Amino acid sequence: MKKWITTILLIFIFPVSVFAKDLTVAAAANLQVLMDELVTTFEKESGATVDVVIGSSGSLTAQIANGAPFDVFMSADMSYPQALFKKGLATEEPKVYVYGLLVFWTSKSLDLSRPLGDVLEDPSLKKIALANPKTAPYGRQTVNALKSLNIYLHVRPKLVYGENITQANQFILSGAADGGFTSKSSVVDDSVKDKGRWVEIDASLYEPIAQGVVVLAAAGKHNPQIAEAFYRFLFSGSAAGIFKKYGYRIPA
């Protein structure tokens, strides 16, 4: 498995030449489980080489605004890449490449066929993990789902926040949380398929998680042709097959 760069601190510790490959993609944390396969497929088809930086969409947006040398940004929503476009930091307006789905995941022996509100109020669930709603779209939509069920205020004392989906997943897997909300892509990955149980959240309870992608203005100083090629690849049949495999819905 590729060793993705997971923190922008590397940019300030090392010179920009740390990104020695043809393309650097900033990707939302919910995509981490599939980026290896996605990038490997693109590299085989294009002959280019790719580095990936993983983080919450909000954190990556802040890094891009502060000059991080990324070429393509795969966000977990549309608002962050739209904000970058408005600032002149993206070449075009964002386009939806996938729709994400929200699930509740737990290692507890709970009856997940019950209404979600009943599950979350179970006494055995003392800590419920989610990504930080201030910077992570999946965390924000978790809060929306809880508010739609009119249980947010009741369960809020149980909530513990990860910086992003990856950290929320770590809380669940390590037992630091008794359960939590995450992306469907996180629970269909082969590495965790036998770890706990999950249930998909009714999509009517939260806003569609439309994930947008942009080619960044910084790509013009680096390798714009490869950045555009990767962007087009994300809407190809090859990429669609990978996204579907990991529980995403492809735009019509």
Backbone hydrogen bonds, N-H to C=O, Kabsch-Sander energy under -0.5 kcal/mol:
donor,donor_aa,acceptor,acceptor_aa,energy
4,W,2,K,-1.1
5,I,52,V,-1.6
6,T,4,W,-0.5
10,L,7,T,-1.3
11,I,8,I,-1.8
12,F,8,I,-0.8
12,F,9,L,-0.7
13,I,9,L,-1.7
14,F,10,L,-2.6
18,V,15,P,-2.1
19,F,16,V,-2.3
20,A,18,V,-1.4
23,L,49,T,-1.3
25,V,51,D,-2.7
26,A,24,T,-0.5
26,A,72,V,-3.0
27,A,25,V,-0.6
27,A,53,V,-3.0
28,A,74,M,-2.4
29,A,55,G,-1.3
31,L,28,A,-2.1
32,Q,29,A,-1.6
34,L,31,L,-1.6
35,M,31,L,-1.3
36,D,32,Q,-0.6
38,L,34,L,-2.7
39,V,35,M,-2.9
40,T,36,D,-2.3
41,T,37,E,-2.1
42,F,38,L,-2.1
43,E,39,V,-3.0
44,K,40,T,-2.0
45,E,41,T,-2.0
46,S,42,F,-2.6
47,G,43,E,-2.5
51,D,23,L,-2.9
53,V,25,V,-2.8
54,I,5,I,-1.6
54,I,52,V,-0.5
55,G,27,A,-1.6
58,G,135,T,-2.5
60,L,56,S,-2.7
61,T,57,S,-2.2
62,A,58,G,-2.0
63,Q,59,S,-2.1
64,I,60,L,-2.5
65,A,61,T,-2.5
66,N,62,A,-1.3
67,G,64,I,-1.9
68,A,63,Q,-2.5
70,F,68,A,-1.9
71,D,24,T,-2.9
72,V,24,T,-1.4
73,F,214,V,-2.6
74,M,26,A,-3.2
74,M,72,V,-0.5
75,S,73,F,-0.8
75,S,212,G,-2.6
82,Q,78,M,-2.0
83,A,79,S,-2.2
84,L,80,Y,-1.8
85,F,81,P,-2.2
86,K,82,Q,-2.3
87,K,83,A,-1.2
88,G,85,F,-1.8
89,L,84,L,-2.9
90,A,84,L,-0.5
91,T,215,V,-2.7
95,K,213,V,-1.5
97,Y,211,Q,-2.6
98,V,211,Q,-1.0
99,Y,249,R,-2.7
100,G,209,I,-2.7
103,V,182,T,-2.7
104,F,199,V,-2.7
105,W,180,G,-3.2
106,T,197,R,-2.9
107,S,178,D,-0.8
108,K,178,D,-0.6
110,L,108,K,-1.9
112,L,110,L,-1.2
114,R,111,D,-1.3
118,D,115,P,-0.7
119,V,115,P,-1.9
120,L,116,L,-2.6
121,E,117,G,-1.3
122,D,119,V,-1.4
125,L,122,D,-1.9
126,K,124,S,-1.2
128,I,158,K,-2.7
129,A,179,G,-2.8
130,L,160,V,-1.7
132,N,162,G,-2.3
135,T,132,N,-1.3
136,A,132,N,-2.8
139,G,136,A,-0.7
140,R,136,A,-2.1
141,Q,137,P,-2.5
142,T,138,Y,-1.5
143,V,139,G,-2.0
144,N,140,R,-1.9
145,A,141,Q,-2.2
146,L,142,T,-2.4
147,K,143,V,-2.4
148,S,144,N,-2.3
149,L,145,A,-1.6
150,N,147,K,-1.3
151,I,146,L,-2.4
152,Y,146,L,-0.9
155,V,151,I,-2.4
156,R,152,Y,-1.7
158,K,155,V,-2.2
159,L,155,V,-0.6
159,L,156,R,-1.4
160,V,128,I,-2.5
162,G,130,L,-2.6
168,A,164,N,-2.2
169,N,165,I,-2.7
170,Q,166,T,-1.8
171,F,167,Q,-2.0
172,I,168,A,-1.8
173,L,169,N,-3.0
174,S,170,Q,-2.3
175,G,171,F,-0.8
175,G,172,I,-0.6
176,A,171,F,-0.9
177,A,171,F,-2.2
178,D,127,K,-2.0
179,G,127,K,-0.9
180,G,105,W,-2.1
181,F,129,A,-2.7
182,T,103,V,-2.3
184,K,101,L,-2.3
186,S,183,S,-1.1
187,V,183,S,-0.7
187,V,184,K,-0.7
188,V,184,K,-1.3
192,V,189,D,-1.9
193,K,189,D,-0.5
193,K,190,D,-0.7
195,K,192,V,-2.1
196,G,194,D,-0.8
197,R,106,T,-3.3
199,V,104,F,-2.2
201,I,102,L,-2.8
205,L,202,D,-2.2
206,Y,203,A,-1.0
209,I,100,G,-0.7
210,A,208,P,-1.7
211,Q,98,V,-2.7
211,Q,209,I,-0.7
212,G,77,D,-1.8
212,G,210,A,-0.6
213,V,95,K,-1.9
214,V,73,F,-1.8
216,L,71,D,-2.9
216,L,214,V,-0.5
217,A,89,L,-2.5
219,A,216,L,-1.7
220,G,217,A,-1.7
221,K,218,A,-1.5
222,H,219,A,-1.2
223,N,219,A,-0.6
227,A,223,N,-2.0
228,E,224,P,-2.4
229,A,225,Q,-1.9
230,F,226,I,-2.5
231,Y,227,A,-2.3
232,R,228,E,-2.4
233,F,229,A,-2.1
234,L,230,F,-1.6
235,F,232,R,-1.5
236,S,233,F,-2.1
239,A,233,F,-0.6
240,A,236,S,-2.3
241,G,237,G,-2.1
242,I,238,S,-1.2
243,F,239,A,-2.8
244,K,240,A,-2.6
245,K,241,G,-1.7
246,Y,242,I,-1.3
247,G,244,K,-1.9
248,Y,243,F,-2.1
249,R,99,Y,-2.6
